[in-house]
Structures are given as C-alpha cells and as structure tokens.
Amino acid sequence: MRLTRDRILDEALDLILTDGLRRASATELARRLSVVKSGLYHHFPGGKSEIFDAVFEREETALIEAMTRASSGASVQQKLASVCRAKISRITEVTRRLPLREEAANDIEGYLLSRGRFQRLEKELIGRLLEEGMSSGEVRAIPGDLVVAAFQGALARVSKAFALNAGKRRLTVVDELVEVLFRGIGGDGKP
C-alpha cells in the first residue's frame, strides 16, 4: 500500500488513541505503517510534532465543521443541543475504532488545551448562538463569556465521558445538559 499523507495521519491518530501523545513515537508509527522513518519525513519534514499537529488540525477542523453544520433548529436551545450532539457523535465515531484509555484521553485533552484552536472556535460558535438567544429574548442578558466557559467546561466533561465509553451512553444526556443550562439562562423565566 502506497504511503500517503492521509494514511500517515490515520495511523498516527490510531497510535495517539491507543498509546497517548507522550508514548507515541515516530519509530512506532513507521513500524505500524511498515516503512522506514525517512518515509514519514518525506511527507512531514518536521517529524513527530508536525505529524501530530496535522492530525489535530484535521480532526479539529472536521469537528468544528460538523458542529457548525448542526447549528440549525427553531430555537437557540435546539441549536445548542444539535451542536453538542454533533460534537459527541464525531468524537464517538473516532473512538469507536479503538478503545481510548484515560491516560491517552488526558494527553489529548492537555494537547488540545495547549493548542487553543479548537476551544477558540468552539467558543465563537457557542457565543454566536447565545448572542442570538439574547437578541431574541430566549436567553437572559448575562455575561456571555462566563456562560460560554461554563458550557464549554460541562460539554468537555461529557465529551470525554463519551469518548472513554465509546458511545455507550445515550445522547439524551446532551439534551439534559442543554436543558439544565437553559433553566439558568432562559429569558422571561422560560426554559
């Protein structure tokens, strides 16, 4: 099988999911692909860090695109629930292929936080939806950054739980999370 950039990224993702970032190595990646390490460097001259950055760039982009496509619905509450379901569905889809260990999940979480890209894009998407809710009266006028941060934190914990359990939980927990949020921020006392 021909060595391509996508093949390297697919195998690197599997390696990260099984071994975690700290234990994953270019040597092991080359072994899994049945190539010499220089074959990896042909596609990724920056080595392991460039490969892993490319994996996360690809996965973050796919995740944000799925969440953005899902941001439709009649109400802001429905839109937020759809965005959350899209995130969890995409994460579950990736982790169903291989069981994710907690150590690897913690590595990935730390790496994503250090990159900051996904959190910033997710914050912008959730923030836009909440601003829309404030404009329509669905959401009380409250400091948006605080609500977005709280929502992102709760969604991150739920997402990690789904990833570690390979989607064995029911997606109704997402609707419950959004409902709890709206009980606190709903406009005009409405959920």
N, C-alpha and C positions, 0 to 999 in steps of 0.2 A: 504494500500500500504506500502510495506517494506521501511524503511528508509535506504537509501544508500548514499554513498559519492557523487555520481553524482546527485542524487535527491536534496541533500542539496545545491550543487553548482549551479544547475539550478535555484532553488528557490532564492538563495542568489543573483544571477545575476539579476533576475527579481526585487528583492527588491532594489538593488542598482540603477537599471534603473529608478524605479518609485520614490523612496524616496531620492536618493543620499546617499553618504557614511556617511555624518555626521548624518543624521536622521535614517539611517538603524540600527537596533539593533538585537541582538541575540534573545531577547524576541519576537520581531515581526516575525523573521524568524521561530522560533519554533511554534508560533501561526499559521503561514501560512502552516506549514508542519503538523499541528495537533499532535505535540509531545511536550514533556517537554524539557526544555533547556539541561538537562543532556544527552538527546539522541544526541544532537548536539555535546556535549563534548566527547561522546564516539568515534565519528569519527574525531573530531578536538579538542584535549585536550587544545590547545592554545586559544580556544574560537573564538570570533568575528574576531580578527585580523588574526588568522590562516585561518579561512574560507574565508575572503575577499582576503587574499594573494593567496589562492588556486584558487579562481575564476579568479583573474587577471592572474595568471600563466597559467591556462588552456586557457583563451581567447587570451592572448598574443602569446602563442605557436601556436594556431590554425591560428591566423592572420599572423604570420611570415611564417608558413608553406604554407599557401595559396599564399602569396606574392612570396615566393621562387619558388613554382611550376609554377607561372605565368611568371617568369623571362626568357621567351623564346621569340624569334622573330628574324627577319632577321637583324634588326638594333638595336642599343642601344636605340634610340628614341622609337621604338616599344616595346622593353623590359621594359623600364621605364613606358610607358603608360599601359602595361599589369599589371605591379606590382601595379600601382596606382589604376587601375580598380579592381584588386583583393582585395586590402585593403578596398576600398569603398564598394564593393559588400558585403564583410564579415561584415563590420560594419552595413550596411543597413539591412542585413539579421537578425542580432541580434536585432536591434532597431525596426524592423517592428512588432515584437511581442507585444511590449509595447511602448507607446509614451514616448519619452525622454524629460524631462524638462531641460531647460537651467541650472538651479541650479545643477541638477544631473550631467549634462554634464561637468560643471565646476569642480565639485567634482572629477569626474572620471579623467578628464584631469590633475588636480593637483596631484592626487594619482599616475597616470602613470608617470608623470614627476619626482616625488619623488623616485619612484622605479628605474627609469632609464633603466631598462632591455629592454623594447620594443624599446625605442629610440636608444639604442646602437646597437641592432640587425638590426633595420631598416637602421641606418646609415651605417653599414657594407655592407648591401645588395646594397643600392644605391651607396655607394662608389665603390664597385666592378664593378658595371655596368658603372659608369663614368670612372673608370680607363680603362676598356675595350674599351670605346669610345675614350679615349685619345690614347691608343695603336693603334687603327685602323684609327685614324685621324678624326673620327666622331665628337669628342669633342676637342676643343682647350685645350692646356696645360695651365691650370689655377689652382690656389689653390683649390684643391678638397674639403677640409673641409668647405670652405666658400660656395661653390656651394651646397654641401650636406645639410648644415644647412639651406640655403635659400629654397632649395627644400623641405626639411622636414617641415619647417615652413608653406610654402604655402599648402602642402599636408595636414598638420594637420588642417588648417583652412577649407579647402574644405571638409575634412572628417567629421569635426564637423558639418558643414552646412548640409551635407547629413544625418548625424545621427539625428539631430534635426528635419529634414523634412521627416524622414522615407523613404528616397529614392525617394522623389517626383521630384527631379531634374534629368536631363538627364546626363548619364555618358559621353556625349560628352564634358562636361566641363573638364573632366580629360585629354582628348586628347588636348584640348585647353591649359591647364596648361603646359603640356609637350612641346607643340609646342612653347609657349612663352619662356620656359626655353631654348629650342634649338636655338631659334633665337639669344639668347645672348651668348651661349657657343659653337654653331656649329663650327666644323672645316672647314677650307678652305672657309669660307663665305657661306657654305651650311646650309639650315635649318635642 
